[in-house]
Amino acid sequence: MGGGVVEQVGTRSVDKCGRSGGPARTGSLNLGFLRLLVATPNTGFRMNWSPPERAGILTRTPRLQHAFLVGGCVRDALLGRTPKDFDLEVFGVTYEQLIEALAPSGRTDLVGKSFGVIKLTTGSGTTYEFSIPRRDSKMGAGHRGFTVDLDPAISPREASSRRDFTINAIAYDVLEDRLIDPFDGAADLARRMLRAVGVASERFAEDGLRVLRGARFVASLELELEAETGGAIGGGRAAPRACPPARRSCPRKCGRKSSLR
């Protein structure tokens, strides 16, 4: 791993519900590298927090006080990898309030309104992606058979519960300098373990593509499958066949993000 080994999240614990506590150990993960990526103006990745933008977008915007980095950017940074881009999930505001809060900082594009997603492009040309927490409810067959319910009042734990694997269910509170880790994803990363969120068989039955995502994570991040997760993947090898070929080879063609985010 690149950077220094960090075993404590600032002076606060890795919190499962969004509250701070005493010191907590994070194995051999790179929280220091995550802090560096957020704080340094010239790290070279797309979501580059220059000092004026960092102050203007987060610290001087009260409605963004509960904006957390989520998903693949946190996972990759904890592994010492430079993320390609950062996503922020904003709690406590509606979609309309988030648009209003972001508008003074640049151009807002409502690229994923049904999923609560807003892209912000600042004067420097930097693009940021913000979203409202949501619930995904399985209502039909296939990867499109979900209904989406935007709910800014849900807890970080409930928002993370819709994610596929624990290593993707970690959030980072930039302003408070703490991890929010309701499913022990940081511990799984430290053990190099891939584990499904919740009941593995149910998670893969919801979306067969998750089997392929799991295989890619194991190969690209050199992880071991947790027993229940491995059993569910082994029993669901035929599930991805229900996905269209374009979806299997290029997830962006079906309107969803890269398979490793």
BELWOTA-V678585 format. One record per backbone hydrogen bond with DSSP energy under -0.5 kcal/mol. NH is the residue of the N-H (numbers start at 0). CO is the residue of the C=O. E is the energy in kcal/mol with one decimal. If there is no record, write none. Layout:
NH	CO	E
NH	CO	E
This chain:
5	28	-1.7
8	23	-0.8
9	7	-1.3
11	8	-2.3
14	12	-0.7
14	178	-2.1
23	11	-0.6
28	25	-1.5
29	77	-3.0
30	28	-1.0
33	29	-1.6
34	30	-2.5
35	31	-2.2
36	32	-2.3
37	33	-1.7
38	34	-2.3
39	35	-2.6
42	39	-0.6
45	83	-0.9
47	45	-2.0
48	36	-0.5
48	46	-0.6
49	47	-1.4
53	49	-2.8
54	50	-2.3
55	51	-2.5
56	52	-3.1
57	53	-1.7
58	53	-1.1
59	54	-2.1
60	57	-1.3
61	59	-0.6
63	60	-2.5
64	61	-1.7
66	63	-1.3
67	65	-0.6
67	88	-2.7
68	171	-2.4
69	86	-2.1
70	169	-0.8
71	260	-1.3
72	69	-0.8
73	70	-0.7
74	70	-1.9
75	71	-2.9
76	72	-2.1
77	73	-2.4
78	74	-1.1
79	76	-1.6
80	75	-3.0
82	80	-0.6
86	69	-0.6
87	128	-2.5
88	67	-2.9
89	130	-3.0
90	65	-2.4
90	88	-0.6
91	151	-2.2
97	93	-2.2
98	94	-2.1
99	95	-2.1
100	96	-2.3
101	97	-2.1
102	98	-1.9
103	99	-0.6
104	101	-2.1
105	102	-1.3
106	120	-2.7
108	118	-2.8
110	108	-1.8
111	116	-1.3
112	109	-0.7
114	111	-1.4
115	112	-1.4
116	111	-2.5
117	129	-3.1
118	108	-2.6
119	127	-3.3
120	106	-2.7
120	118	-0.5
121	119	-0.5
121	125	-2.4
124	121	-1.9
127	119	-3.1
128	85	-0.9
129	117	-3.2
129	127	-0.5
130	87	-1.9
131	115	-1.5
132	89	-0.7
134	148	-2.3
136	134	-0.5
136	146	-2.6
138	144	-3.1
139	144	-1.9
144	141	-1.3
145	143	-1.6
146	136	-2.6
148	134	-2.5
149	147	-0.5
150	132	-2.4
153	150	-1.5
158	154	-2.4
159	155	-2.2
160	156	-1.3
161	158	-0.8
162	159	-1.8
165	194	-2.6
167	164	-1.7
168	165	-1.5
170	179	-2.5
171	68	-2.5
172	177	-3.0
173	66	-0.6
173	171	-0.9
176	172	-1.4
177	172	-1.3
179	170	-2.9
180	14	-2.2
180	178	-0.5
183	180	-1.2
187	183	-1.7
188	184	-2.5
189	185	-2.4
190	186	-1.7
191	188	-1.3
192	187	-3.2
193	223	-3.1
194	192	-0.6
196	163	-2.3
199	197	-0.6
202	198	-2.2
203	199	-2.2
204	200	-1.7
205	201	-1.6
206	202	-0.9
209	206	-1.7
210	207	-1.6
211	207	-0.6
212	208	-2.3
213	209	-2.5
214	210	-2.0
215	211	-2.3
216	212	-2.5
217	213	-2.3
218	214	-2.0
219	215	-3.2
220	216	-2.5
221	217	-0.6
222	217	-1.2
223	191	-2.8
225	193	-2.6
229	225	-3.2
230	226	-2.4
231	227	-2.2
232	228	-2.3
233	229	-2.5
234	230	-1.7
235	231	-0.5
235	232	-0.9
236	233	-0.6
238	235	-1.5
240	237	-1.4
241	238	-2.0
242	239	-1.9
246	243	-0.7
247	243	-1.8
248	244	-2.2
249	245	-2.6
252	249	-2.0
253	250	-1.6
254	251	-1.7
255	250	-1.5
260	257	-1.9
